[in-house]
Amino acid sequence: MFLTAAAVVAAVAVTYSIVSSIVNYRKLAHIPGPKWAAWTDFWLVRHCLSGQLVHKMRDVNSQYGKLARIGPNWVVCGDPGEIRRIWAARSSYKRGYWYQGLRLDPYRDNLLSTLDEKLHSALRTKMLPGYGGKDVDGLHEAIDAQVVAFVKLLEDKYLAGDPSKSHVPYRTVDFAHKVQFFTLDIISTIAFGDAFGCLEADADVSRYIEITERVVPTVVAMAVLPWVINLLQSPIVRPLIPRVHNLVGFGSVMTLAKKAVDTRYGEKPVVKRDMLGSFVKHGLSRDEAEGEALMQILAGSDTTATAICATLLYTITSPQVYSRLQREIDKSVHAGRISSPVSFAEARRLPYLQAVIREGLRMWPPAGGLQPKVSTTDDVICGVRVPAGTAVAWSAWTVMHDKSVYGEDAHQFRPERWLDASPEKLRAMEQTAMLGFAGGSRYECLGKNVAMTELNKVLVELLRRFDIVLVDPTQPWKFVNAIVFKQSDMNVRITRREEAFKS
C-alpha cells in the first residue's frame, strides 16, 4: 500500500515537472536564445559559476539579438534605451526574486536584497546623506589618508630599481590585490571609523578577499534558482545555516561593524559626524545598521577596485593615452594647480583625466551581472512581447559597447570620444555610461560619489609619481565575474618618475 502511494506521488511529481517545463518553454518560445537555456535554469547557473557571466551575456546578445532568452523565465536585454525605461523611477518593473538570494543574513534583508519597494525607499532615504557626504566630516581627508598609505606601501616595498644595474632587485607586484587593500581600507574607515589595516599589514588581514572570491559566485548561482532561495530561507532550514557573523572573512567584518554600531546606541551613545553617525541620525535601527555593514563593504570595495584596475590597465597598455594623461597631470603639478594628494575638485578640472575615467568605466563596467527586474504586466522590449513575470536581466557589456551610442569603434579604448562629441552625443553617452551605477533610476548606487572620488584621486597620485608597466602584456590579469569582478595576477613593475617633479 505504501509503495503504491509513493509511486503515485512520484508519478504526479514527474508529470507536474514535465508539464511545468513545457508551459515555461512555450511562454517564451518566440524569444531566441541558447537551446538548453529554454528548458533549464542550470544553463544560467553554469555560467554564473564559470566566472565569465558578463561576457557570456555579451556573446548571447551578439548571436541572438539585443533581447535573448537565457532561462525558462529569463531574458537578457542589451539595449540601453530599454534598460533606462525598465529601471526608471515610475516603471512598472520591480526587483525580481533573484535579489532575495543576496540576503547574506537569512533573517534580515538589506538595501540590495529587499523586494519591498517601500522598505527599499525608506532605507535609501536614511542612508543617502551619509553616502553623499552631507553629514560626514572629513570624508575626503579619510580618503586622502588611505591614498597616502597606498603610495607609501608601493614606495617602501615595490619600487623597482634600474634594470641595467644587476645589483638592483627587479620587483613585481600584483597590483589588483594592492588596490583591493586600498579600497577595503577606505570603505572600512569611512563606514566604521576604523580601517581594516590591509595596507599597513600588506595582507588580506581578515581573509575577506580570499573568502569572497570563493563564496560570491556560488551565492549568485544559487540566487538564480527560486526553489533554492525558498528552501534556504524557510523556517525549517534557516536555523541550520551559519549566521554571517560566524563565517571566516565575513565574520571579522561583522565583528568590526558590530563594535562600531554598539558605541552609537544604548544609554550613552557616541555621536560622530561620520557615515555611521549619519545613518543613526536619520533613523537607521541598530539591527539595520549591522545588516547593511557587510553589503556596504562588498558593494563599496570590489566595484571601486575593479574600476581602478581596469582604467589603469587600459591606460598603461595604450601608449598615446598614457603619455597624454601624464603630460596633463605633470603640467598641472608644475603650474601649482593640484595639491598632494590631489583634491576631487582639482582632479575634476583635468579634462583628459575625466575622459579616461569615463572611458574606463565604459570599457569595463565594474558591476555587470543579471540584476533582473520583473513587470506585473505584459510588455514589449526591443519590439518583442515579454509576458508578465519574466525576469529581465541586463547585459552591461552589450550596453556599454553599443555602436549606436559610442560609434563604430565602440570596442576600442579611446578617451578622445568624450572630448570630441557634440553636446547631444555626449549626453547620450553619459546617460548610457551611468547605467553602470544604475544612474537615473530608483536603484542608483549610493556610493557613486565616493567611488568617483577614490578613482580620481588615486589615478592622479599614481601617475604623477610612478611609471607602471605590465610584466607580461600577453597575460595582463585574471578575473572572475559574479555580479562584481575579482581581479588577480595583475603583475606590474613600478618605477619612480623623478621628472614629474621637475619645474
C-alpha positions as CSV (number, residue, x, y, z in Angstrom):
1,M,0.0,0.0,0.0
2,F,2.8,2.4,1.0
3,L,4.7,1.6,-2.2
4,T,1.7,2.2,-4.3
5,A,1.1,5.6,-2.7
6,A,4.7,6.5,-3.1
7,A,4.6,5.5,-6.8
8,V,1.5,7.7,-7.3
9,V,3.2,10.7,-5.6
10,A,6.3,10.2,-7.7
11,A,4.3,9.9,-10.9
12,V,2.4,13.1,-10.1
13,A,5.6,14.9,-9.3
14,V,7.2,13.8,-12.6
15,T,4.1,14.7,-14.6
16,Y,3.9,18.1,-12.9
17,S,7.6,18.8,-13.7
18,I,7.2,17.8,-17.3
19,V,4.0,19.9,-17.8
20,S,5.6,22.9,-16.0
21,S,8.7,22.7,-18.2
22,I,6.5,22.6,-21.4
23,V,4.4,25.5,-20.2
24,N,7.5,27.6,-19.3
25,Y,9.1,26.7,-22.6
26,R,6.1,27.9,-24.6
27,K,5.8,31.1,-22.6
28,L,9.0,32.5,-24.1
29,A,9.3,30.2,-27.1
30,H,9.2,33.2,-29.5
31,I,12.4,34.7,-28.0
32,P,15.6,33.2,-29.4
33,G,18.5,32.0,-27.2
34,P,20.7,29.1,-26.3
35,K,18.8,25.8,-26.8
36,W,19.2,24.4,-23.2
37,A,18.5,27.7,-21.6
38,A,14.9,27.4,-22.7
39,W,14.4,24.3,-20.6
40,T,16.5,24.6,-17.5
41,D,18.0,27.3,-15.2
42,F,21.1,25.2,-14.9
43,W,22.4,26.7,-18.1
44,L,22.5,30.1,-16.3
45,V,23.8,28.5,-13.1
46,R,26.7,27.0,-15.0
47,H,27.8,30.4,-16.4
48,C,27.4,32.1,-13.0
49,L,29.8,29.5,-11.6
50,S,32.2,29.9,-14.6
51,G,33.2,33.4,-13.6
52,Q,32.6,34.6,-17.1
53,L,28.9,35.6,-16.8
54,V,29.2,39.1,-18.1
55,H,31.0,38.0,-21.3
56,K,28.6,35.2,-21.8
57,M,25.7,37.6,-21.8
58,R,27.5,39.7,-24.4
59,D,28.0,36.6,-26.6
60,V,24.3,35.7,-26.3
61,N,23.3,39.2,-27.4
62,S,25.7,39.1,-30.2
63,Q,24.4,35.8,-31.5
64,Y,20.6,36.2,-30.8
65,G,19.9,39.9,-30.7
66,K,19.6,42.6,-28.0
67,L,16.8,40.6,-26.4
68,A,17.6,36.9,-25.9
69,R,16.3,34.1,-23.7
70,I,18.8,32.8,-21.1
71,G,16.5,30.7,-18.9
72,P,13.0,29.2,-18.7
73,N,11.8,32.5,-17.2
74,W,14.7,34.7,-18.0
75,V,15.7,37.1,-20.8
76,V,18.7,39.4,-21.1
77,C,18.5,42.9,-22.7
78,G,21.4,44.7,-24.2
79,D,19.6,47.9,-25.4
80,P,20.5,51.0,-23.4
81,G,17.2,52.8,-24.1
82,E,15.1,49.9,-23.0
83,I,17.2,49.4,-19.8
84,R,16.7,53.1,-18.9
85,R,13.0,52.6,-19.4
86,I,12.8,49.4,-17.4
87,W,14.8,50.9,-14.5
88,A,13.0,54.3,-14.5
89,A,11.5,55.6,-11.3
90,R,7.9,55.3,-12.5
91,S,8.4,52.0,-14.3
92,S,6.0,49.1,-13.7
93,Y,9.1,46.9,-13.2
94,K,10.2,45.8,-9.7
95,R,13.1,43.7,-8.4
96,G,13.0,40.0,-9.2
97,Y,13.3,37.2,-6.7
98,W,17.0,36.9,-7.6
99,Y,17.7,39.8,-5.2
100,Q,16.5,37.7,-2.3
101,G,19.4,35.4,-2.8
102,L,21.7,38.3,-1.8
103,R,20.2,38.3,1.7
104,L,23.5,37.2,3.3
105,D,21.8,37.2,6.7
106,P,18.8,34.8,6.2
107,Y,16.9,36.5,8.9
108,R,17.1,40.1,7.6
109,D,17.0,42.0,4.3
110,N,19.5,44.7,3.3
111,L,19.3,47.5,0.9
112,L,20.3,45.3,-2.0
113,S,18.2,42.2,-1.2
114,T,14.8,43.7,-0.3
115,L,11.9,43.3,-2.7
116,D,9.7,45.6,-0.7
117,E,9.8,48.9,-2.6
118,K,8.7,50.9,0.5
119,L,11.4,49.4,2.6
120,H,13.9,50.0,-0.1
121,S,12.9,53.6,-0.5
122,A,13.0,54.1,3.3
123,L,16.4,52.6,3.7
124,R,17.8,54.7,0.8
125,T,16.3,57.9,2.4
126,K,18.1,57.1,5.7
127,M,21.4,56.2,4.1
128,L,21.7,58.8,1.3
129,P,23.0,61.7,3.3
130,G,25.8,59.5,4.7
131,Y,26.9,58.2,1.3
132,G,26.6,61.6,-0.2
133,G,28.9,63.1,2.4
134,K,26.4,65.7,3.5
135,D,26.6,64.6,7.2
136,V,30.2,63.3,7.1
137,D,33.1,65.4,8.4
138,G,36.5,64.6,6.9
139,L,35.3,62.3,4.2
140,H,37.9,63.5,1.7
141,E,40.6,63.6,4.4
142,A,39.9,60.0,5.2
143,I,40.3,59.0,1.6
144,D,43.4,61.1,1.3
145,A,45.0,59.3,4.3
146,Q,44.5,55.9,2.5
147,V,45.8,57.3,-0.8
148,V,49.0,58.3,1.1
149,A,49.2,54.9,2.7
150,F,48.8,53.2,-0.7
151,V,51.6,55.3,-2.2
152,K,53.8,54.7,0.8
153,L,53.3,50.9,0.5
154,L,54.4,51.0,-3.1
155,E,57.4,53.2,-2.4
156,D,58.6,51.3,0.6
157,K,58.2,47.8,-0.8
158,Y,57.6,47.6,-4.5
159,L,59.6,50.2,-6.4
160,A,61.8,48.6,-9.0
161,G,65.3,49.9,-9.5
162,D,67.3,50.5,-12.6
163,P,67.2,47.2,-14.6
164,S,70.6,48.0,-16.2
165,K,72.2,47.6,-12.7
166,S,72.4,43.9,-11.8
167,H,72.5,44.6,-8.1
168,V,69.1,46.4,-8.1
169,P,66.3,44.0,-7.5
170,Y,63.6,43.6,-10.2
171,R,60.4,43.8,-8.2
172,T,56.9,42.9,-9.4
173,V,53.6,43.5,-7.6
174,D,50.1,42.1,-8.0
175,F,48.5,45.4,-8.4
176,A,45.0,44.0,-8.3
177,H,45.4,42.8,-4.7
178,K,47.1,46.0,-3.5
179,V,44.2,48.1,-5.0
180,Q,41.7,45.8,-3.1
181,F,43.6,46.5,0.1
182,F,43.3,50.2,-0.7
183,T,39.5,50.2,-1.3
184,L,38.8,47.9,1.7
185,D,40.7,50.3,4.0
186,I,38.8,53.3,2.6
187,I,35.3,51.9,2.9
188,S,36.0,50.5,6.4
189,T,37.4,53.9,7.5
190,I,34.5,56.0,6.2
191,A,31.9,53.4,7.2
192,F,33.1,52.4,10.7
193,G,35.8,54.9,11.5
194,D,38.5,52.2,11.7
195,A,40.4,50.8,8.7
196,F,40.9,47.0,8.3
197,G,44.6,47.7,8.2
198,C,45.3,45.8,4.9
199,L,47.7,48.4,3.6
200,E,49.6,48.6,6.8
201,A,49.9,44.8,7.0
202,D,50.2,44.4,3.2
203,A,47.9,41.5,3.6
204,D,44.3,40.3,3.4
205,V,44.2,40.5,7.2
206,S,40.7,39.1,7.7
207,R,40.8,36.7,4.7
208,Y,37.9,38.7,3.3
209,I,39.2,38.7,-0.2
210,E,40.0,35.0,-0.2
211,I,36.6,34.1,1.1
212,T,34.5,36.3,-1.1
213,E,36.4,35.1,-4.2
214,R,35.1,31.6,-3.3
215,V,31.7,32.4,-1.9
216,V,30.2,35.1,-4.1
217,P,29.9,33.1,-7.4
218,T,28.1,30.3,-5.5
219,V,25.7,32.8,-3.9
220,V,24.9,34.4,-7.3
221,A,24.4,31.0,-8.9
222,M,22.0,29.8,-6.1
223,A,20.1,33.1,-6.4
224,V,19.1,32.0,-9.9
225,L,17.0,29.1,-8.5
226,P,13.9,30.3,-6.6
227,W,13.3,26.9,-5.1
228,V,16.8,27.0,-3.5
229,I,16.2,30.5,-2.1
230,N,12.9,29.5,-0.7
231,L,14.4,26.4,0.9
232,L,17.4,28.2,2.4
233,Q,15.2,30.9,3.8
234,S,12.4,28.6,5.1
235,P,11.8,28.4,8.8
236,I,12.9,24.8,8.8
237,V,16.3,25.2,7.1
238,R,17.2,28.7,8.1
239,P,18.2,27.8,11.7
240,L,20.7,25.3,10.3
241,I,22.6,27.9,8.3
242,P,25.6,29.5,10.0
243,R,25.0,33.2,10.8
244,V,27.1,35.5,8.8
245,H,28.8,36.7,12.0
246,N,30.4,33.2,12.3
247,L,31.8,32.9,8.8
248,V,35.5,33.3,8.3
249,G,36.2,36.5,6.3
250,F,32.6,37.8,6.7
251,G,32.6,37.4,10.4
252,S,35.6,39.7,11.0
253,V,33.8,42.4,9.0
254,M,30.7,41.9,11.1
255,T,32.7,42.0,14.3
256,L,34.2,45.3,13.4
257,A,30.8,46.7,12.3
258,K,29.1,45.5,15.5
259,K,31.8,47.0,17.6
260,A,31.3,50.4,15.9
261,V,27.5,50.1,15.9
262,D,27.4,49.3,19.6
263,T,29.1,52.6,20.5
264,R,26.4,54.5,18.7
265,Y,23.4,53.1,20.6
266,G,22.5,52.4,24.2
267,E,22.4,54.6,27.2
268,K,25.4,56.7,26.4
269,P,25.7,56.7,22.6
270,V,28.8,58.2,20.9
271,V,27.8,60.8,18.4
272,K,30.1,61.3,15.4
273,R,29.7,63.1,12.1
274,D,30.7,60.0,10.0
275,M,28.8,57.7,7.7
276,L,27.5,55.5,10.6
277,G,26.6,58.6,12.6
278,S,24.6,59.8,9.6
279,F,22.7,56.5,9.5
280,V,21.9,56.8,13.2
281,K,20.8,60.4,12.8
282,H,18.4,59.6,10.1
283,G,16.7,56.7,11.9
284,L,18.6,53.5,10.9
285,S,18.0,51.0,13.7
286,R,20.8,49.1,15.4
287,D,19.8,45.9,13.5
288,E,19.6,47.8,10.2
289,A,23.0,49.4,10.7
290,E,24.6,46.0,11.4
291,G,22.6,44.4,8.5
292,E,24.0,46.9,6.0
293,A,27.6,46.5,7.1
294,L,28.7,43.5,5.0
295,M,26.8,44.6,1.9
296,Q,28.4,48.1,2.3
297,I,31.9,46.5,2.2
298,L,31.0,44.2,-0.7
299,A,29.5,46.9,-2.8
300,G,31.9,49.6,-1.8
301,S,35.2,47.9,-2.3
302,D,35.0,45.4,-5.1
303,T,33.4,47.6,-7.7
304,T,35.8,50.5,-7.0
305,A,38.8,48.2,-7.1
306,T,37.6,46.9,-10.5
307,A,37.2,50.5,-11.8
308,I,40.7,51.5,-10.7
309,C,42.4,48.4,-12.0
310,A,40.6,48.3,-15.4
311,T,41.0,52.0,-16.1
312,L,44.7,51.8,-15.2
313,L,45.2,48.7,-17.3
314,Y,43.6,50.2,-20.4
315,T,45.7,53.4,-19.8
316,I,49.1,51.7,-19.4
317,T,48.5,49.5,-22.4
318,S,47.6,52.5,-24.6
319,P,50.9,54.5,-25.1
320,Q,49.3,57.6,-26.6
321,V,46.7,57.8,-23.8
322,Y,49.3,57.1,-21.1
323,S,51.7,59.8,-22.3
324,R,48.9,62.4,-22.8
325,L,47.4,61.8,-19.4
326,Q,50.8,62.0,-17.7
327,R,51.5,65.3,-19.5
328,E,48.2,66.8,-18.4
329,I,49.0,65.8,-14.8
330,D,52.6,67.0,-14.9
331,K,51.6,70.3,-16.4
332,S,49.1,70.9,-13.5
333,V,51.7,69.9,-10.9
334,H,54.3,72.3,-12.3
335,A,51.7,75.1,-12.5
336,G,50.7,74.5,-8.9
337,R,47.1,73.7,-9.8
338,I,46.9,70.4,-7.9
339,S,47.6,69.5,-4.3
340,S,49.2,66.5,-2.9
341,P,47.1,64.4,-2.5
342,V,45.0,66.0,-5.3
343,S,41.6,67.2,-4.3
344,F,38.5,65.9,-6.0
345,A,37.7,69.4,-7.3
346,E,41.2,69.8,-8.8
347,A,41.1,66.4,-10.4
348,R,37.7,67.2,-11.9
349,R,39.3,70.2,-13.7
350,L,41.6,67.8,-15.7
351,P,39.6,67.2,-18.9
352,Y,41.6,64.3,-20.3
353,L,41.6,62.6,-16.9
354,Q,37.8,62.8,-16.9
355,A,37.7,61.3,-20.4
356,V,40.0,58.5,-19.4
357,I,37.9,57.6,-16.3
358,R,34.6,57.7,-18.3
359,E,36.1,55.5,-21.0
360,G,37.5,53.1,-18.4
361,L,34.1,52.7,-16.7
362,R,32.5,52.2,-20.2
363,M,35.0,49.6,-21.4
364,W,34.9,47.6,-18.3
365,P,31.8,48.3,-16.2
366,P,32.5,47.3,-12.6
367,A,29.2,45.5,-12.0
368,G,27.7,43.6,-14.8
369,G,25.7,40.6,-13.5
370,L,22.0,40.0,-14.1
371,Q,20.1,42.4,-11.7
372,P,16.7,41.3,-13.1
373,K,13.5,43.3,-13.0
374,V,10.1,41.9,-13.3
375,S,6.8,43.5,-14.5
376,T,3.3,42.6,-13.3
377,T,2.0,43.3,-16.8
378,D,3.0,42.2,-20.3
379,D,5.5,44.4,-22.1
380,V,7.2,44.9,-25.4
381,I,11.0,45.1,-25.2
382,C,13.1,45.6,-28.4
383,G,9.9,45.1,-30.4
384,V,9.3,41.6,-28.8
385,R,6.4,40.7,-26.5
386,V,7.6,39.8,-23.0
387,P,5.0,38.2,-20.7
388,A,4.4,39.5,-17.2
389,G,6.6,37.8,-14.5
390,T,9.6,37.3,-16.8
391,A,12.9,38.2,-15.2
392,V,14.6,40.8,-17.4
393,A,18.4,40.9,-16.8
394,W,20.7,43.4,-18.4
395,S,24.0,42.8,-20.3
396,A,26.4,45.5,-19.2
397,W,28.9,44.7,-21.9
398,T,26.4,44.9,-24.7
399,V,25.0,48.2,-23.4
400,M,28.4,49.8,-22.8
401,H,29.7,48.8,-26.3
402,D,26.6,49.9,-28.2
403,K,27.7,51.3,-31.6
404,S,24.6,53.4,-32.0
405,V,25.7,55.3,-28.9
406,Y,29.5,55.2,-29.0
407,G,30.2,54.8,-32.7
408,E,31.7,52.1,-34.9
409,D,34.8,51.9,-32.8
410,A,32.9,51.3,-29.6
411,H,35.1,48.2,-28.9
412,Q,38.2,50.4,-28.7
413,F,39.5,52.3,-25.7
414,R,39.5,55.9,-27.0
415,P,39.0,58.6,-24.3
416,E,39.0,61.3,-27.0
417,R,35.4,60.3,-27.9
418,W,34.4,62.1,-24.7
419,L,36.2,65.3,-25.8
420,D,35.1,65.3,-29.5
421,A,31.4,64.5,-29.1
422,S,28.6,67.1,-29.7
423,P,26.6,68.1,-26.7
424,E,23.7,65.8,-27.8
425,K,26.0,62.9,-28.4
426,L,27.8,63.5,-25.1
427,R,24.5,63.5,-23.2
428,A,23.5,60.1,-24.7
429,M,27.0,58.7,-24.0
430,E,26.9,59.9,-20.4
431,Q,23.3,58.5,-19.8
432,T,24.4,55.1,-21.0
433,A,27.7,55.0,-19.1
434,M,26.0,56.0,-15.9
435,L,23.8,52.8,-16.2
436,G,26.9,51.2,-14.6
437,F,25.8,53.0,-11.4
438,A,22.1,52.4,-12.2
439,G,22.1,56.2,-12.9
440,G,18.7,57.8,-13.3
441,S,16.8,55.0,-11.6
442,R,15.4,54.4,-8.1
443,Y,18.2,51.9,-7.7
444,E,21.1,54.3,-8.3
445,C,24.3,53.3,-6.5
446,L,24.5,55.3,-3.2
447,G,28.3,55.0,-3.2
448,K,28.8,56.5,-6.7
449,N,30.3,59.8,-5.4
450,V,32.7,58.1,-3.0
451,A,33.8,55.7,-5.8
452,M,34.4,58.5,-8.2
453,T,36.4,60.4,-5.6
454,E,38.7,57.4,-5.0
455,L,39.1,56.9,-8.7
456,N,40.1,60.5,-9.4
457,K,42.5,60.8,-6.5
458,V,44.3,57.5,-6.9
459,L,44.9,57.8,-10.6
460,V,46.4,61.2,-10.3
461,E,48.6,60.2,-7.4
462,L,49.9,57.1,-9.1
463,L,50.6,58.6,-12.5
464,R,52.3,61.7,-11.2
465,R,54.7,59.6,-9.2
466,F,55.2,56.3,-11.0
467,D,55.7,54.7,-14.3
468,I,53.8,51.4,-14.4
469,V,54.3,48.6,-16.9
470,L,52.9,45.1,-17.2
471,V,55.3,42.3,-16.6
472,D,53.6,40.1,-19.3
473,P,51.4,42.1,-21.6
474,T,50.1,38.8,-23.1
475,Q,48.6,37.9,-19.7
476,P,47.6,41.2,-18.2
477,W,45.4,39.8,-15.3
478,K,43.0,37.1,-14.3
479,F,39.4,37.8,-13.3
480,V,36.1,36.2,-12.4
481,N,32.7,37.8,-12.7
482,A,29.7,37.1,-10.5
483,I,27.8,40.4,-10.2
484,V,31.1,42.1,-9.3
485,F,34.6,41.3,-10.6
486,K,37.5,39.9,-8.7
487,Q,40.9,40.5,-10.3
488,S,44.2,38.9,-9.6
489,D,47.7,38.4,-11.1
490,M,47.8,41.9,-12.5
491,N,51.6,41.8,-12.2
492,V,53.3,45.1,-12.9
493,R,56.7,46.8,-12.5
494,I,56.7,50.2,-10.8
495,T,59.4,52.8,-11.1
496,R,59.7,56.4,-9.7
497,R,59.1,59.3,-12.1
498,E,61.6,61.9,-10.9
499,E,61.0,64.1,-13.9
500,A,57.4,64.6,-12.8
501,F,58.6,66.9,-10.0
502,K,61.0,69.0,-12.1
503,S,59.8,72.5,-12.7
